[in-house]
């Protein structure tokens, strides 16, 4: 029954001379609300982009500090144990040299 009243009201509004004007104003109101919603959505999107940019800068800064700490620790360890460092470097160089030698002298398979 309630749906019938709504239909009758719309039909009456369309038949009245001011009904089309009222419909136009309602349409304009709906469009204005949609425009406001788009404005709010744009502001939210800009805010999310700004937050993501800030997070990225923060992560880069933490990464930079971690790398600087690693270099500091490595420098300290090298200065504390110079001969052990030379041994590790020589072993790594020998291993990489042997690997390259084996790969370079392998016969090619067609």
C-alpha positions as CSV (number, residue, x, y, z in Angstrom):
1,X,0.0,0.0,0.0
2,X,2.9,2.3,0.8
3,X,4.4,1.7,-2.7
4,X,1.1,2.7,-4.3
5,X,1.2,6.1,-2.4
6,X,4.7,6.7,-3.6
7,X,3.7,5.9,-7.2
8,X,0.8,8.2,-7.0
9,X,2.9,11.0,-5.6
10,X,5.4,10.7,-8.4
11,X,2.6,10.7,-11.0
12,X,1.1,13.7,-9.4
13,X,4.4,15.5,-9.3
14,X,5.0,14.9,-13.0
15,X,1.5,16.2,-13.9
16,X,1.8,19.4,-12.0
17,X,3.3,22.4,-13.8
18,X,6.0,22.8,-11.1
19,X,6.6,19.1,-11.0
20,X,9.3,19.1,-13.8
21,X,11.0,22.1,-12.1
22,X,11.0,20.2,-8.8
23,X,12.4,17.1,-10.6
24,X,15.1,19.2,-12.1
25,X,16.1,20.6,-8.7
26,X,16.1,17.1,-7.3
27,X,18.4,16.0,-10.1
28,X,20.7,19.0,-9.6
29,X,20.8,18.1,-5.9
30,X,21.7,14.5,-6.6
31,X,24.5,15.7,-9.0
32,X,25.8,18.1,-6.4
33,X,25.9,15.3,-3.8
34,X,27.8,13.1,-6.2
35,X,30.2,16.0,-6.8
36,X,30.8,16.4,-3.0
37,X,31.3,12.6,-2.8
38,X,33.9,12.8,-5.5
39,X,35.6,15.7,-3.7
40,X,35.8,13.7,-0.5
41,X,37.0,10.6,-2.4
42,X,39.7,12.8,-4.0
43,X,40.9,14.1,-0.6
44,X,41.0,10.6,0.8
45,X,43.0,9.4,-2.2
46,X,45.5,12.3,-1.8
47,X,45.8,11.5,1.9
48,X,46.5,7.8,1.2
49,X,49.2,8.7,-1.4
50,X,50.8,11.2,1.0
51,X,50.8,8.5,3.8
52,X,52.3,5.9,1.4
53,X,55.0,8.4,0.4
54,X,55.8,9.2,4.0
55,X,56.0,5.4,4.8
56,X,58.4,4.8,1.8
57,X,60.7,7.7,2.9
58,X,60.7,6.3,6.5
59,X,61.5,2.8,5.3
60,X,64.3,4.2,3.1
61,X,65.7,6.1,6.0
62,X,65.7,3.0,8.2
63,X,67.3,1.0,5.5
64,X,70.0,3.6,5.1
65,X,70.7,3.5,8.8
66,X,70.9,-0.3,8.8
67,X,73.4,-0.3,5.9
68,X,75.5,2.4,7.7
69,X,75.5,0.3,10.9
70,X,76.5,-2.8,8.9
71,X,79.5,-0.9,7.3
72,X,80.5,0.4,10.7
73,X,80.4,-3.1,12.2
74,X,82.3,-4.6,9.3
75,X,85.0,-1.9,9.5
76,X,85.3,-2.5,13.3
77,X,85.6,-6.3,12.7
78,X,88.2,-5.9,10.0
79,X,90.3,-3.6,12.2
80,X,90.0,-6.0,15.1
81,X,90.8,-9.1,13.1
82,X,92.9,-8.1,10.0
83,X,94.6,-11.5,9.4
84,X,91.4,-13.4,9.7
85,X,89.8,-11.0,7.2
86,X,92.7,-11.5,4.7
87,X,92.2,-15.3,5.1
88,X,88.5,-15.0,4.4
89,X,89.1,-12.8,1.3
90,X,91.8,-15.1,0.0
91,X,89.5,-18.1,0.4
92,X,86.6,-16.4,-1.3
93,X,88.8,-15.3,-4.2
94,X,90.2,-18.8,-4.5
95,X,86.7,-20.4,-4.5
96,X,85.4,-17.9,-7.1
97,X,88.5,-18.4,-9.3
98,X,88.1,-22.2,-9.2
99,X,84.4,-22.0,-10.1
100,X,85.1,-19.7,-13.0
101,X,88.0,-22.0,-14.2
102,X,85.8,-25.1,-14.1
103,X,82.9,-23.4,-15.9
104,X,85.3,-21.9,-18.5
105,X,87.0,-25.2,-19.3
106,X,83.9,-27.4,-19.5
107,X,83.2,-28.7,-23.0
108,X,80.1,-27.1,-24.6
109,X,77.1,-29.3,-25.3
110,X,75.3,-28.7,-28.6
